[in-house]
Amino acid sequence: MQAATSTQQTAAGLQPAAKNAAVKKTTAKSTASQTPSTAPIAGILDGSNGETVNVHGHHAADGTAAKYMNKIVYLGPLGNRDTLDTPYSVMGVPHDVVVNQQLRNINDMAQYLPSVQLEIRGDPNTSRPQSRGFEADVVANSRLDGLNVVSTTPYPAEWVDNLQVLNGLAGAMYGPQNPAGVFEYTLKRPTNRRTERLSVGVDSIGTPTVNGDISGRIGKNGWFGYRLNMLHADGTAYTEGSWIRREMVSADFDIHLDDKTVIELDASHYTYAARGLAPGFGIASVTAITSIPEAPDLSKPYLAQDWSGYNMETNTFLAKIKRQINKDWSFTLGGLYQDAIRQSFSSTDTLINNAGDYTQAVTAAATADDFRTGSNMAYFNGRVYTGPVRHDLVIGTNGYIMGTYNPTTPGTTQNTITSADPASIYNPRKVDGTQPYYHGRWQSGVVSSQSLIVGDTMTFNKHWSIMGTFAWSWIDQESARNYKSPLTEVNPSPPAAAFSPTASLLYKPTDNQTVYFTYARSVQAGPVANASNTNAYQALPVARPEEYEVGYKLRYSKMQFNIAAFRMTSQYAGNFCSTGLTCTKQTYGYIGTQRNYGVEAQISGEVLPNLSVLAGMTWLDAELVSSQTAQYNNKEIVGVAPLQANLLLDYRLPSSLGSLASGWAFNANVHYVGDRAANLTNTLHIGSYTTLDLGTRYGFHVYRFPWVVRFGVSNVTNERYWASVYTGSPGATSNAAESLYAGLPRIYHFTFSAEF
C-alpha cells in the first residue's frame, strides 16, 4: 500500500501524517465514487500525480514506478476533480516523468504535451508558453499552487512536483487571461515519510549538479511538516566556451493547527546565470531572404559570444490557510509575492541572406529587467442538495498586480560582427568584448486584475451533470513614457466589470466514460502600443476570445484516454499601415481574428504491467481571418504547427527475471513538430523536425535505502532544427519573423540519487 506524500492529504486535505494509511483509503474511495462524501476544496492538489513511497518494507526509489496517468486535476476555485468529472481538456506531466527524464527546468516539460509549444525568449529557461496556438500572457496564464507567477523567468525542475495544463479558455475560473489555457505548477510539499535524498549528476560537456532534498514531519501526529530543497550546478553547457550556473534554496512548511486547519508556507530563491549559449536569430528583410536557411549546430561555439548572456534571480514567497468547516463547507485563503529580476546582455544574430550569413550585436536590454508580482485567492466552497440534485458551489475571488521596471540608463550596443565582414551560422566567429551594463531602475508600467467568481456543478444522477462558472473582472493598466514621467492610465475609459461565462454539459454512459460539451467566453487585457506607434502607450480595448469544445474521456484499468475537438477565436493585434504594407509610422491595433480549429488526444498510464506510456497528438488549423490587410487574410499564424505529437515509453524488466535484473528500466521519447509559418504573409516557413531521446536507469537498495542511477541522451541523432519562431509585430514593415531559435544539440545526462 502506498502512503500519501508530497502533496497528498485526506479528502479534506488537512489531516496530518499519523493517519495517512486510513486517509489513503478514504481518498481513493472518494475519488472513485459518483457521490463523494466530501465537497471539493479549492487550493489543494492531493498528490495522486506526485511522488509516492511505500510504508512497508523496502520502498522504491523516487520515480521508478513510472506512474504516468493523471487521475486528479486541479481547477482552481473548483478544487480537485476527477478527470472524468472535468469538462475540459487537461493534460499533465507527472512527477515520475520529471525525475526519469532528468529535466532541469520547467520548460523542458512542454515537449510531453502535444498542444503546448514554447516561444523561446532569449533562452529556453525564459520561454513564453503557448497552448493550442495562442500565446500566453507574461503572468495571467501561469500559476504556482493556484497563484499567479511570472512565466518568463527561470524555474528549476527540481523545485516543482508536476505540471498540469488546462487547454482552452478558463477566464470564468481564473479571470482575464490569454486564450492559451492555464499552466499550473505544483510545488513539492512535505512528505509523510521522513526522507533525505541526495542527487548528483552531470549534463552535456560538464555541468556538475548537486541536489539535496530533505522532508518529513515532526510533533504529535506530525503536526509540523517540512521540506528543504537545495540545488547547485556550475560548469560548461552544451558548447565549448559556454558556462551555466543554477543555484536554488527553497523551504516549504505545513502547519496543522488541528485536523481541519492547515497553514502552508513556502519561500524560494533561485539564481540562473549563463554565458555563450545559443542566441536568437532575426531576419534582415524578406527581400534579402527568400527561404530560411538550415538551422545551425548549437554545439559549435561562438554563435553567441562567450561574454554575452544572462544573470537572473527569482524570489518567491507563498502562504495559504485552508479550513474544513464541516464535511460540506470549507474555505481557502492564499497570497504570493514574487520578484523576478533579469539582466540580459545576450547576442542577437541577424540573418542577411539565404546562405546563413549573419551580423551580430550584443546589447544590455533596455526594458523589463524586473517583474514584481503579487497574487491572491479567496474561495468558499460548499455542497447543498435541492431534492435529488447535488450542488457543488463556489464563491470567491482571485487576481494579481504586476509592476514592470526598466533600467534608467540602458547599456550601449557592441556591434561585434557587421555586414562588411559577416560570419556564417555554420562557421561562427569569436569576437572579444566586454559585458555591456545598464544602470538604475524605474517603474514603466503596472497591470492589475481582480475577479469575482461564482460557480455551481449540478449533479442530477450518475449519468448527467451541468457545470456553470461565471466571473466578473476588473482590469487596470498604467504605463509611463520614460523614467521622468508618472504612471498614467493607458485606457482612458477602462471597462466596468467584464463578464466571463463557462457552461458545460457532462454525460457519463458508464462510470469510466465521460462525454462533454463546453462553451466558454472570456476577456483578455488589451495589449499596449509601444513608443514607435502612432497611438503610443495606449491600450487596445479588451479582447473577448470564445471557445466551443466537445470531448470524450475513458479510463480502463490503469490507462486513461481523452480526446477533444475545439473551435477558438480571439482578436489578433499587430502593427498596420493604412496605405498597405509600408508606411513611415505604423498604428497598433487589432488587425483581424485568430481562428483555430483543432483536435487533440492524449493517452497515459500502463499499457502493460511493466510498460508505461504518455503520448499525445494535436492537429491544428490556425489562421488569421477577417483581416483588414488583404495580404494577411486567411494566412497561417506564425510559429503554429499544424501537427504536433509526442510519444514517451518506459519499460521496466519484470520481477520474474530476478531481483538483480528487475531493477533495470528503459525509456524512449519521440517528439514531432510540423512545418510552421515564419511570417504573416506566409512567404517564409521553417521545416518540420523529429527528435529522439533515449534513457535507462537502474534501481537497487543499499541496506533498506533505495538508490538509483540514470543515464539519458536527448536528441540522439543530433537533429538540427528551428525550435521556435515568433513575431512580436506581425504587421511590421519588413514583414519578417522577429526571432528564430534553433533546437538544442545532442546532450548527455547522468544522475545518481540516494536516500538515507
SVG drawing of the C-alpha trace seen along z (x, -y; Angstrom):
<svg xmlns="http://www.w3.org/2000/svg" viewBox="-37 -64 76 79">
<polyline fill="none" stroke="black" stroke-width="0.4" points="0.0,0.0 1.3,-3.5 1.3,-6.3 0.1,-9.8 3.1,-12.0 4.3,-15.2 1.0,-17.0 -1.4,-14.2 -3.8,-14.9 -7.2,-13.5 -10.3,-14.1 -10.4,-17.3 -6.8,-17.9 -5.9,-18.7 -5.1,-15.5 -1.6,-15.1 0.7,-12.2 -0.1,-9.9 -3.4,-8.9 -2.2,-8.6 -3.0,-4.9 -6.6,-5.4 -6.5,-8.6 -5.3,-6.9 -8.3,-4.5 -10.7,-7.3 -9.3,-9.4 -9.3,-6.6 -13.0,-5.8 -13.9,-9.4 -12.2,-9.8 -13.9,-6.7 -17.4,-7.4 -20.1,-9.0 -21.3,-10.7 -18.3,-11.6 -18.9,-12.3 -16.8,-15.4 -17.1,-18.5 -14.1,-19.7 -11.7,-22.1 -10.1,-24.9 -6.3,-25.3 -5.5,-21.6 -3.9,-19.2 -3.9,-15.9 -0.7,-14.5 -2.0,-11.5 0.0,-12.7 3.1,-13.2 5.8,-11.2 4.7,-8.2 6.6,-5.9 5.9,-2.5 5.4,-2.4 6.1,1.3 9.5,2.9 11.8,1.6 10.3,-1.4 11.1,-2.1 13.4,-4.9 11.7,-8.1 10.1,-7.9 11.0,-4.3 7.3,-3.2 6.8,-5.4 3.2,-6.4 2.2,-8.5 -1.6,-8.6 -3.3,-11.8 -6.4,-10.9 -6.9,-14.0 -6.8,-17.6 -6.9,-20.9 -9.5,-23.5 -8.6,-26.5 -11.7,-27.7 -13.5,-24.5 -10.9,-22.4 -9.7,-18.9 -11.8,-17.0 -11.5,-13.5 -10.6,-13.9 -13.8,-12.0 -15.8,-14.8 -13.9,-17.6 -15.4,-19.1 -12.1,-20.4 -9.0,-19.1 -6.5,-18.9 -3.1,-17.3 -0.2,-16.8 3.4,-15.9 3.5,-13.9 6.3,-13.8 7.8,-10.5 8.3,-11.9 10.2,-14.9 12.5,-12.6 13.1,-9.8 13.7,-12.2 16.2,-14.2 14.5,-17.5 16.5,-20.6 14.0,-23.4 10.2,-23.6 10.1,-24.5 11.6,-21.0 8.2,-19.7 6.5,-21.3 7.5,-18.7 5.5,-16.0 2.2,-17.9 1.0,-17.8 -0.9,-21.1 1.9,-23.1 4.8,-25.0 7.4,-27.4 8.2,-30.9 11.9,-31.0 12.7,-34.5 16.5,-34.7 17.0,-31.3 14.9,-28.1 14.7,-28.9 12.8,-32.1 10.4,-30.9 6.8,-32.1 4.4,-29.1 1.6,-28.8 -1.3,-26.3 -3.5,-25.5 -1.6,-28.1 -2.3,-31.0 0.5,-32.9 0.3,-33.1 0.5,-36.3 3.6,-37.1 1.6,-36.4 -2.1,-35.8 -1.7,-32.2 0.9,-30.8 0.2,-29.7 2.1,-28.1 -0.2,-26.2 -3.1,-28.2 -1.5,-31.7 -0.2,-33.8 3.5,-33.9 5.7,-35.3 6.1,-32.8 9.3,-34.4 11.7,-33.9 13.7,-30.7 12.5,-28.0 14.3,-24.8 12.5,-21.5 13.9,-20.2 11.6,-22.8 8.2,-21.5 6.3,-18.2 4.4,-18.3 2.8,-20.4 -0.8,-20.5 -2.1,-22.4 -5.8,-23.2 -6.1,-23.8 -8.6,-26.4 -10.4,-29.2 -10.5,-29.4 -11.4,-33.1 -14.5,-32.1 -12.3,-30.4 -9.1,-32.4 -10.1,-35.9 -8.8,-37.8 -6.1,-35.9 -5.0,-35.0 -6.8,-32.0 -3.6,-29.9 -5.0,-27.9 -3.6,-27.6 -0.1,-26.4 -0.4,-25.1 2.9,-24.1 2.6,-22.2 5.3,-22.7 6.9,-19.8 5.4,-19.6 6.4,-17.9 6.2,-14.1 4.7,-11.9 7.6,-9.6 10.9,-11.1 13.2,-11.4 16.7,-12.5 17.6,-12.4 20.9,-13.4 21.2,-13.6 24.4,-14.3 24.8,-14.4 26.3,-16.0 24.9,-17.3 26.4,-17.7 30.1,-18.6 30.2,-19.1 27.7,-20.8 28.1,-19.1 24.8,-19.2 24.1,-18.5 20.5,-18.5 19.7,-17.8 16.0,-17.2 15.0,-16.7 11.5,-16.2 9.3,-14.8 7.0,-15.7 7.6,-16.2 5.5,-16.8 2.4,-15.0 0.6,-13.3 3.1,-15.0 1.5,-18.5 4.6,-20.2 5.7,-19.2 8.9,-20.5 10.7,-20.3 14.1,-21.8 15.3,-21.6 18.8,-22.8 20.5,-22.9 23.9,-23.8 25.0,-23.4 28.0,-25.1 30.0,-24.3 30.2,-24.1 26.9,-23.7 26.3,-22.1 29.0,-24.1 32.7,-24.7 33.3,-28.2 29.9,-28.4 29.1,-28.5 26.0,-27.9 25.2,-28.2 22.0,-27.3 21.5,-27.7 18.4,-27.3 17.2,-27.0 13.6,-26.5 11.7,-25.8 8.1,-24.5 6.2,-24.1 2.8,-22.6 1.5,-23.7 -1.6,-21.7 -3.4,-23.8 -5.8,-21.0 -7.2,-18.2 -9.3,-20.6 -6.9,-23.6 -3.6,-23.8 -1.2,-26.7 1.2,-26.3 4.3,-28.5 6.8,-28.5 9.8,-30.5 12.4,-30.1 15.4,-31.8 16.8,-30.8 19.6,-32.3 20.4,-31.4 23.4,-32.7 24.7,-31.8 27.3,-32.8 27.9,-31.9 24.6,-29.9 22.6,-30.0 21.4,-33.4 18.2,-34.4 18.3,-34.9 16.5,-37.8 15.8,-38.3 17.1,-41.4 14.3,-41.6 12.2,-39.4 13.8,-40.9 17.3,-39.6 16.0,-36.2 13.5,-34.2 13.9,-31.0 15.0,-30.3 18.5,-28.6 19.0,-25.3 19.3,-25.6 22.9,-25.7 24.5,-23.1 24.4,-24.8 27.2,-22.7 29.6,-24.9 31.0,-27.7 30.7,-31.5 27.3,-31.7 26.9,-33.8 30.0,-35.4 31.3,-33.8 31.0,-37.1 27.3,-37.6 24.4,-36.0 22.1,-36.4 22.1,-37.0 18.6,-36.2 17.2,-35.9 13.7,-34.8 12.5,-35.1 9.1,-33.7 7.0,-33.7 3.7,-32.0 1.2,-31.4 -2.1,-29.7 -4.6,-28.8 -7.2,-26.1 -10.0,-25.3 -12.5,-22.4 -15.6,-23.8 -17.5,-20.5 -17.9,-17.8 -19.8,-20.1 -18.1,-23.6 -14.6,-24.9 -12.6,-28.0 -9.1,-28.7 -7.1,-31.9 -3.8,-32.4 -1.3,-35.0 2.0,-35.1 4.7,-37.7 7.4,-37.3 10.4,-39.4 11.8,-38.2 15.0,-40.2 16.8,-39.7 19.9,-41.2 20.1,-40.4 23.1,-41.2 22.7,-38.5 23.9,-38.2 21.5,-38.8 22.4,-37.4 20.6,-38.8 20.4,-36.6 21.2,-38.7 20.9,-36.1 19.7,-32.6 23.2,-31.1 23.1,-31.7 25.4,-34.7 24.8,-36.9 25.7,-40.1 25.8,-40.3 25.3,-42.8 25.4,-42.5 23.2,-44.9 22.1,-45.2 18.3,-45.0 16.6,-48.4 13.3,-47.2 11.7,-44.8 14.6,-44.0 12.4,-43.4 8.8,-42.0 7.3,-42.3 4.1,-40.3 1.6,-39.9 -1.3,-37.5 -4.2,-36.3 -7.0,-33.8 -10.0,-33.5 -12.6,-30.7 -15.6,-29.5 -16.7,-26.0 -19.7,-24.1 -22.3,-21.4 -26.1,-21.5 -28.9,-19.4 -32.2,-20.5 -34.2,-17.3 -32.2,-14.7 -29.9,-17.3 -26.4,-17.8 -24.9,-21.3 -21.1,-21.8 -20.8,-25.6 -18.1,-28.1 -17.9,-31.8 -14.6,-33.6 -12.1,-35.9 -8.6,-35.8 -6.3,-38.3 -2.9,-39.8 -0.9,-43.0 2.3,-43.2 4.8,-46.0 7.3,-46.2 10.6,-48.0 13.1,-49.3 16.7,-50.5 17.2,-54.2 20.3,-54.1 20.3,-51.3 23.6,-49.8 25.4,-50.6 25.4,-48.2 28.5,-46.4 28.4,-45.5 30.6,-42.5 30.1,-41.3 29.0,-43.7 27.7,-43.2 31.1,-44.4 32.6,-41.2 29.7,-38.8 30.1,-35.4 28.2,-32.2 25.9,-30.4 27.7,-27.2 31.1,-28.8 30.6,-31.3 33.4,-33.6 34.8,-34.6 35.0,-38.3 36.5,-39.8 34.5,-42.3 33.2,-43.3 29.8,-42.8 27.5,-45.8 25.8,-47.1 22.7,-49.2 22.1,-51.3 19.2,-52.4 15.6,-51.3 12.2,-52.9 8.6,-51.6 7.5,-51.6 4.1,-50.0 1.6,-48.2 -1.3,-45.9 -3.8,-44.7 -6.7,-42.3 -9.3,-41.1 -12.2,-38.8 -15.4,-37.8 -16.2,-34.1 -19.3,-32.1 -20.0,-28.5 -22.3,-25.6 -21.9,-22.0 -25.3,-20.3 -25.3,-16.5 -28.7,-15.1 -27.8,-11.4 -24.9,-9.2 -25.2,-10.0 -25.9,-13.7 -24.5,-16.9 -24.1,-20.5 -21.3,-22.9 -21.6,-26.6 -18.9,-29.1 -19.1,-32.9 -16.6,-35.7 -16.8,-39.5 -13.4,-41.0 -11.8,-44.4 -8.7,-45.3 -6.5,-48.3 -3.4,-49.2 -0.9,-52.1 2.3,-53.0 5.0,-55.7 6.7,-57.1 10.1,-57.4 11.7,-57.5 10.8,-61.1 7.1,-60.5 4.4,-59.5 2.3,-56.4 -0.9,-57.2 -3.9,-55.1 -3.3,-53.5 -7.0,-53.2 -8.8,-56.5 -12.1,-54.7 -11.4,-51.3 -14.4,-49.0 -16.7,-48.1 -16.7,-44.6 -16.1,-42.3 -18.2,-39.1 -16.7,-35.7 -19.1,-32.7 -18.5,-29.0 -21.1,-26.3 -20.7,-22.6 -22.9,-19.5 -21.5,-16.1 -22.9,-12.7 -21.4,-9.5 -22.7,-6.4 -20.7,-4.3 -18.6,-5.0 -15.4,-5.0 -16.5,-7.2 -17.5,-10.8 -18.8,-12.8 -18.9,-16.6 -19.7,-19.8 -18.3,-23.2 -18.9,-26.7 -16.7,-29.5 -16.2,-33.2 -13.6,-35.2 -11.9,-38.6 -8.2,-39.4 -6.5,-42.6 -5.8,-44.8 -2.1,-44.9 -0.4,-48.3 1.2,-50.1 4.9,-50.9 6.7,-54.2 7.1,-53.9 3.4,-53.6 1.0,-56.5 -1.0,-55.5 2.0,-55.2 1.3,-53.8 -2.4,-53.4 -4.1,-50.1 -6.4,-48.4 -9.9,-47.5 -10.2,-44.2 -10.3,-41.2 -13.1,-38.7 -12.0,-35.2 -14.6,-32.4 -14.5,-28.6 -16.6,-25.6 -15.3,-22.2 -16.6,-18.7 -14.6,-15.8 -14.6,-12.2 -12.7,-10.5 -12.2,-6.9 -10.4,-5.2 -9.8,-1.5 -7.7,0.4 -4.5,-1.6 -5.0,-3.5 -6.7,-6.8 -7.6,-8.3 -9.0,-11.6 -9.8,-13.4 -11.2,-16.9 -12.3,-18.9 -12.5,-22.6 -13.0,-25.9 -11.5,-29.0 -11.3,-32.7 -9.7,-35.8 -8.8,-39.3 -5.2,-39.4 -3.1,-42.5 -0.3,-43.9 1.1,-46.9 -0.6,-48.0 -0.5,-50.8 -3.5,-52.4 -1.7,-52.5 -0.7,-48.9 2.4,-47.0 4.7,-50.1 4.4,-53.5 6.6,-55.8 4.8,-55.2 2.5,-52.4 -0.6,-52.1 -1.0,-49.3 -4.4,-47.7 -6.5,-44.6 -5.7,-43.5 -8.0,-40.5 -9.3,-37.5 -7.2,-34.4 -9.4,-31.4 -8.2,-28.0 -9.8,-24.6 -8.2,-21.6 -8.3,-18.1 -6.1,-16.9 -5.7,-13.5 -3.6,-12.0 -3.2,-8.6 -1.5,-7.9 -0.9,-5.1 0.3,-1.5 -0.3,0.4 1.2,3.5 2.1,4.3 5.7,3.0 5.2,0.6 4.1,-3.0 3.1,-5.5 2.5,-9.2 1.6,-10.1 -0.5,-12.7 -1.1,-14.3 -2.7,-17.6 -3.9,-18.7 -4.4,-22.4 -5.7,-24.8 -4.7,-28.3 -5.4,-31.2 -5.8,-34.9 -9.3,-35.7 -11.3,-38.9 -8.1,-40.9 -8.2,-44.5 -4.9,-43.9 -5.6,-41.7 -2.1,-40.2 -2.6,-38.7 -6.1,-37.3 -6.5,-33.6 -2.8,-33.1 -1.3,-30.7 -0.5,-32.1 3.3,-32.5 5.0,-29.7 2.0,-27.4 2.5,-23.8 -0.5,-22.1 0.6,-18.8 2.5,-18.1 2.9,-14.7 4.9,-13.1 5.4,-9.5 7.1,-8.6 7.5,-4.9 9.0,-3.5 9.7,0.2 10.7,2.0 12.2,5.5 9.7,7.9 10.4,9.3 10.3,12.8 13.9,12.2 15.1,11.9 15.8,9.0 19.1,8.1 17.7,7.8 14.3,6.3 16.0,3.1 16.6,2.1 14.3,-0.2 14.5,-1.8 12.7,-4.8 12.4,-6.4 10.7,-9.6 9.9,-10.7 8.9,-14.3 7.5,-15.6 6.6,-19.2 5.3,-20.1 6.2,-22.9 5.4,-26.4 4.9,-29.8 7.7,-32.3 6.0,-35.5 2.4,-36.7 2.2,-36.6 3.5,-33.0 6.2,-33.6 8.7,-32.1 8.5,-28.8 10.6,-26.6 10.6,-22.9 9.3,-20.1 11.5,-18.1 11.7,-14.9 13.8,-14.3 14.6,-11.1 15.6,-10.8 16.8,-7.5 17.5,-6.7 18.0,-3.9 18.0,-3.6 18.9,-1.0 17.4,-1.0 18.8,1.0 18.9,1.0 21.8,0.4 20.6,1.9 16.9,0.7 17.6,-2.6 16.7,-3.0 19.4,-4.2 19.0,-4.7 21.4,-5.5 20.0,-7.2 21.6,-7.9 20.0,-9.5 20.7,-11.2 18.4,-13.8 18.3,-14.5 20.2,-11.2 20.5,-11.9 21.8,-15.4 18.9,-16.8 19.4,-20.4 16.1,-22.2 14.4,-25.5 12.6,-25.0 10.8,-28.3 9.7,-31.2 7.5,-34.1 6.9,-37.7 6.2,-40.5 5.0,-42.9 3.1,-40.8 2.5,-43.8 6.0,-45.3 7.3,-47.0 9.7,-44.1 7.0,-41.5 9.8,-39.4 9.9,-36.9 11.2,-38.7 13.0,-35.8 14.1,-32.3 15.7,-29.9 17.5,-26.7 16.9,-23.5 19.4,-22.1 22.1,-19.6 22.7,-16.1 23.1,-16.3 24.0,-13.6 22.6,-13.4 23.7,-11.4 22.1,-11.4 22.8,-9.3 20.2,-9.6 20.4,-8.0 18.1,-8.1 19.3,-7.8"/>
</svg>
